[in-house]
C-alpha cells in the first residue's frame, strides 16, 4: 500500500524523521526540474531544492493537511528560487536550453520546434521574458499545474497568473514572429 503524503507528514511529526525520505523520493525530481526551469541547470537549482527540502522539514508542522503537499512544497521551492536568484544574479534567470532539455520542448509528436534553429529562437525568447512571466509559463506548461496549484505555489492570485501567462504567450509570439520576419 502506498503511503499518502499526509500519512508521511504525520509519521514525521510523530518523531520518525526517516519517514521524510518518502516525500523527498516522491518529489525531488519534480522540484529539481522546477528549480532548473527557474534558475538554469547546475548548482543553483540543486542548492535551491536542497534548501527547500530543509525548510519543508523544519516547518512541516505548518503544513495544513487541507492543502496538497506538492503545492505547499512547490511554493517553498519557488520562494527559494526567487531568493537565490535575487541574491546571486539580481533577478531570476531561466535558461531556456535547460527548460527544453527537461520537458518544456519535448512534444509527443513532431513539431516545428524540433528544428535546432527554432529551438534556439525559442530559448532566446524565453530568456527575454520578465521573471514573473517565465515563472508562470514554466509552472503552467512545463509543470502542467492548474491555476489554483500555481496560485498555491507562488502566492499570486489566479487572475494575475492567467494574465501573466497570457502576456507571456503574446510576447513570445511577437518575439518569434519578429525573428522570423528579419
Secondary structure, 3 states (H helix, E strand, C coil): CCCCHHHHHHHHHCCCHHHHHHHHHHHHHHHHHHHHHHHCCCHHHHHHHHHHHHHHHHCHHHCCCCCCHHHHHHHHHHHHHHHHHHHHHCCCCCCHHHHHHCCCCCCCCCCHHHCHHHHHHHHHHHHHCCHHHHHHHHHHHHCCCCHHHHHHHHCCCHHHHHHHHHHHHHHHHHHHHHHHCC
